[in-house]
């Protein structure tokens, strides 16, 4: 999409910076931790916006923030779907993910409403978001253990 891949990578890498140490204060401790490494306000906003409506009041504004907000939950659903398959990510289809989507007990921790809200904010059709996310995860399947 023509954006700064290094910036995206750093936000993606650090978006859960406070999760391991402060799970009950997720996205609330992140600004303090990021300020310690001299992160600027835009970077802090990008990190905190992925928890909008869950654990943060920081709304995603920029395209990258909306993507992270949407796929943070979606990758959990896709990962869980892939784990159920002998071939993992190889050949995983949109249809397979959508089938698991409808089961409220499957990957119950995945907030499907957030994914829908994120897709609406992005203005991208859900099947396309799922497709792009599957492609990205499949291209990194060894790194993510799938």
GULUM-350152 format. One record per atom (N, C-alpha, C): x, y, z. Coordinates in steps of 0.001 Angstrom, whole numbers, plus 524288, in hexadecimal, padded with zeros to 5 digits. Atoms other than C-alpha are relative to their C-alpha. Layout:
N
XYZ/...
This chain:
146
803237FB4880000/800008000080000/8034E804F980000/7FCAB7FB74800A2/80BAE808FC7FEAC/80149802F6804F6/7FECA7FD637FB1B/80DF980C1680D07/805617FE5F801E8/7FADA800FF7FDD4/81A7780C1C81504/800177FAB0802C1/8000E8054E7FDE2/81CDE7FDA981761/803127FF948051A/7FCFE800297FB20/826F48003D821FF/7FC9E801E98048F/8037D7FDED7FBF4/81D2B80868829B6/7FBD87FBF08015E/803FA804067FF2B/812957FE10827DB/802497FB858032E/7FD7E804647FD55/81C127F38982C41/800E780133805C1/7FEF77FE877FA8F/81FE47FADE8388D/7FAFB8005980331/805077FFC37FD3A/811CD7FDB183C42/7FDF67FA76800E4/801BC805697FF71/80E547EF7F839B3/8030B7FD158042B/7FC9D802997FC35/819C97EAD6841C2/7FEE3801D080593/8008C7FDC27FAC1/817127F3E084D3B/7FA60800E4801C9/805617FEA77FE8F/808377F4A084D4A/7FE297FD6C80513/801658028C7FB13/8075E7EB3B858D0/8044B8009D8041A/7FB7A7FF267FC94/8130E7F0F586011/7FEAC7FF7E805CB/80171800357FA77/80B987F19A86CEA/7FCFC7FB178017D/803618048D7FF0C/803D47E4F386B91/8027A7FC15803BF/7FD74803F07FCC4/80DB77DBB8871BC/800B18019D805AB/7FF017FE157FAB1/810947E42687D9B/7FB16801F9802B8/804A57FD7E7FDBB/803747EAD187F85/7FB117FE877FCEF/8047D801868033D/7F8907E2D387918/7FAE2802B98017A/804C97FD577FE4A/7EE1B7E9898813C/7FFFB805C87FE7F/7FF877FA7C80172/7F3157F6D487CC6/801EE800907FA60/7FE4F8000180575/7F54B7F38B86E75/7FE4F8050C7FD48/800977FB05802D3/7F6847FFE486621/7FFF6804BC803A5/7FFD07FBA67FC4A/7F6C28080887281/8059A800FC801D9/7FA7F7FF867FE78/804F38056087638/80380800F17FB45/7FCD47FF7E804C3/809B1805918681A/80241805797FF42/7FDBB7FACB800D5/80B2B8147586733/804CE8010380364/7FB9D7FF3C7FC67/813FF814BD87316/804CF7FCE57FE2E/7FBA780346801C8/81C568097586E0C/80254802087FAEA/7FE1F7FE0580507/81D3B80F4586070/802C58054080092/7FD4F7FB057FF06/820F781CA6865AF/8058D7FF10801FD/7FAC6801577FE12/82C7E8160686C63/803D97FF007FB8C/7FC8D800E280481/831CF8129E85EE4/7FF8E8047C7FC0F/8007B7FB3580323/82EC282041859AB/7FC897FF717FB31/803CF8006A80443/8237181C158510C/7FCE58050F7FFB9/803077FB2D80083/81C0D827AE84B83/7FA2F7FEF9800DF/80598800647FEC8/80DB082A8584E0B/7FCF47FD067FBD5/802B6802D58042C/8095982556840C4/800D87FA2480093/7FECC8058A7FF42/810258186384352/7FCDF7FDD780496/802F4801A67FB63/809F581771850C7/7FA367FF907FEAF/8057680035801B5/7FCAD81A8984AD6/7FF0D7FB127FCC5/800908049C8035D/7FEAF80FDD840A5/7FFD67FB0180338/7FFD5804A67FCA9/8021C805D284B05/7FAFF7FF8780332/804868003A7FC7E/7F6F8809518542C/7FAD37FF6A7FD24/804F98002E802D9/7EC9380A3D8499F/7FE4B7FA787FEA4/801A7805588014D/7ECBE7FB908473B/7FC477FDC480418/8037C801DC7FBE9/7E5607F9E985407/7FAFC8031C80091/8049C7FC9D7FFC5/7DA9F803B8850EE/7FB067FCD7800F0/804F7802867FED5/7CDB97FFAF856E4/800897FB0E80335/7FF14804A67FCD2/7D3FD7F46685E35/802A9801AA80515/7FCEF7FE697FB6D/7DE357FA2D86740/8024A805757FF4E/7FDDF7FAD780130/7E0C88079086164/7FBC1803827FDC1/803967FC3080253/7D96E813E385DE0/80277802B17FB48/7FD2F7FDAE80467/7E376817408535B/7FDFD7FD8A7FAF5/80264801F7804D3/7DC7D815F98464D/803FD7FFD07FB90/7FC888003A8048B/7E3F78114383A57/7FE56804097FBEF/801267FBDF803C6/7E4DD81C96830BF/802787FEF87FAB4/7FD20800C7804DF/7EF14819398269D/7FF287FA797FDF5/800E08050C80282/7EE4C80DF081D12/802BD7FB93802EB/7FD0B804147FD55/7F8F98061F823D9/7FD907FEA780541/80274800EC7FAF3/7F23D807B3830FE/7FAF87FCDA7FF5F/804DA802DD80107/7E564802E882B58/801227FA5E7FE7C/7FE75805538017A/7EC3F7F7308255E/8016A7FCE6804E6/7FE5E802BD7FB3E/7F2A57F38983251/7FB547FEDE80383/804B8800AA7FCD7/7E5D77F5878399A/7FCD37FB567FE0D/80325804238025F/7DEFD7EC408302D/802A87FAB68005B/7FD838052480072/7E9097E1A282E85/802407FDF28051C/7FE32801FE7FAF8/7ED827E0CD83CA6/7FC587FBAA801CD/803D18040A7FEAE/7E10A7D93483F2C/7FFB07FBD07FBBD/8009D803AB8045B/7E01D7D301831A8/804667FC017FFD1/7FBAA803BC8001B/7EDA37CCE48326A/7FF3F7FBBC8041A/80129803F77FC0B/7E9427C5F683ECE/7FC4E7FBDB7FDF2/803C3803AC80244/7DDC77BFD4837B5/802927FCA77FBCB/7FD62802EA8042E/7E6047BC0082BF6/803F47FC338024E/7FC26803627FD7B/7F0B97B680834A7/7FD507FB3180254/802DD804567FD9B/7E6EF7AE3D83C3A/7FDCC7FC567FBD6/8020B8032D8044D/7E0C57A99682F7D/804577FCAC7FDAE/7FB93802D680247/7EE067A5C4829FC/801E47FBA480399/7FE44803FF7FC4E/7F19679E4C83653/7FCB37FB0D7FFB8/803938047580050/7E5DC7956A83423/800DC7FCAF7FB1B/7FF408029B80506/7EAAB7915D826A8/805557FD4F7FFCE/7FAEF802A580073/7F5457873C823E6/803E4803167FCB1/7FC807FD0B80378/7FAC078FFA81920/800AA805AB801BF/7FF877FACA7FDA5/7F9B879C22821CA/7FE6D8045F7FC2F/801487FB878035F/7FA7B7A87981939/7FF947FE837FA3F/7FFEA801768058B/7FCCB7A16280C68/7FA727FEBB7FE1E/80525800E680246/7F03F7A22B8047D/7FB70801FE8033F/8043D7FDE97FCC1/7E8907A91580F28/7FCC0803D87FCCC/803787FCC780339/7DCBD7AF70808DC/7FCDC803DC8034D/8038A7FC387FD8E/7D41D7BAFA80BF0/7FB4D7FD1280234/80499803057FE71/7C8D57B15580CAE/800EE7FD2C80533/7FEBF802BF7FB1D/7CFA67A97D8176D/7FFF4803BA804A5/7FFD47FC1D7FBC8/7D2077B5AD81F88/7FA7B801DB80144/805557FE177FF1B/7C4117BA8381DB7/7FC977FBDE8029A/802EF804357FD7D/7BEC77AD378219D/801207FFF3805DF/7FE8C7FFDB7FA75/7C64E7ADE482E6F/7FE03805008029A/801E87FAF47FE0E/7C2167BC2382FF8/7FA9D7FF5B8027E/8056D800777FE3E/7B3F27B7E8831C9/7FF6E7FCEB80510/80030802F77FB28/7B7307AEE083D2C/801D48037380480/7FEC27FC777FBA9/7B6A47B7528495D/803D67FD86803E5/7FC85802A07FC50/7BDF97ACFD85132/8057A7FF3C7FDCC/7FAD2800948025D/7C93C7AC0184784/802EF8052880079/7FCD67FB447FF2A/7D40E7B5A084ADE/7FC9D80424802B0/803C67FCB27FD3D/7CA977BB76854AA/8024B80538801BB/7FD827FB227FE66/7D4757C5D8858A3/80084804057FBB0/7FFA27FC6D80475/7D4317CBD984B11/7FB038033D7FFB8/804757FC7580033/7CB567D7B384AD2/7FE9C801147FA49/8018B7FF9280578/7C4927D66383DB2/7FDAC805587FEBA/802367FAC5800D8/7BD917E36783F75/80447803F97FEBC/7FB987FC7C8010E/7CABF7EA4683F97/801C57FF5B7FA57/7FE65800FE8056A/7CE557E3D3832A6/7FC2F8029E7FC3E/804027FD9680352/7C17A7E84682C9A/80079805F18002C/7FF7E7FA567FF70/7C3007F6038320B/804E5801F57FD2B/7FB2A7FE8D802AA/7D0F27F67982CF5/7FF6D7FFEC7FA1A/800E480058805A8/7CCE37F21481F62/7FCCF804A97FE22/8032D7FB718015F/7C2A27FCCC81F3D/8034F804F47FFFF/7FC9B7FB627FFC0/7CCB4806F48236E/803B8800297FB56/7FC74800488047A/7D5C380243818A0/7FD2C800C07FAD1/802E57FFC8804E9/7CB05801ED80E74/801A77FBB47FC42/7FE568047A80327/7D00B7F4CC809C2/7FC6C7FB6E80142/803898046C7FF75/7C74E7E9068078A/8028C7FBB68034B/7FE01803D87FC46/7C8C97DE6F811E2/803057FB917FD61/7FD3880444802A0/7CC887D39C80865/80574801AA7FE52/7FAE37FE11801B9/7D7A17DC078033D/803B980085804A4/7FCB67FF8D7FB55/7DCB07DED6810F2/801CF7FA9C801C4/7FE8F805567FE81/7DC5A7D06581445/804087FDD77FC2D/7FC63801EA80404/7E3137CD188076C/8057D80246800B9/7FAE87FD757FF58/7EE057D70680974/802BD7FE2D804FA/7FDB7801B97FB0D/7F0077D2AC81776/801E97FA607FF98/7FE4180561800F0/7F0AC7C4558138E/805138000B7FCDF/7FB487FFB980345/7FAA17C7CF80905/804BD801B68032C/7FBA37FE0D7FCD8/803117CF7681291/801C97FBE7803F2/7FE99803FC7FC2E/8028E7C4CC81CCC/802787FB487FD59/7FDD68047B802D8/805257BA12812C9/805988010D7FE46/7FAB47FEB3801C5/8111A7C13B80DBC/803E98002580487/7FCAD800177FB55/816547C13D81BA6/7FED07FB3E8036A/801F6804767FD00/811027B3F381FB6/804267FD668036B/7FBE28026A7FCCD/81E037AE7982467/8014780360804BD/7FEB97FC677FBB9/820AB7BA8582CA4/7FBDF7FFE68044C/8043F7FFF67FC26/813617B96A83349/7FE6B7FA7F801AD/800E68055B7FE4B/813F47AABC8351B/7FB867FD387FD5D/8043E8027A802E6/809F87A72782AD6/801EB7FE3D7FAA8/
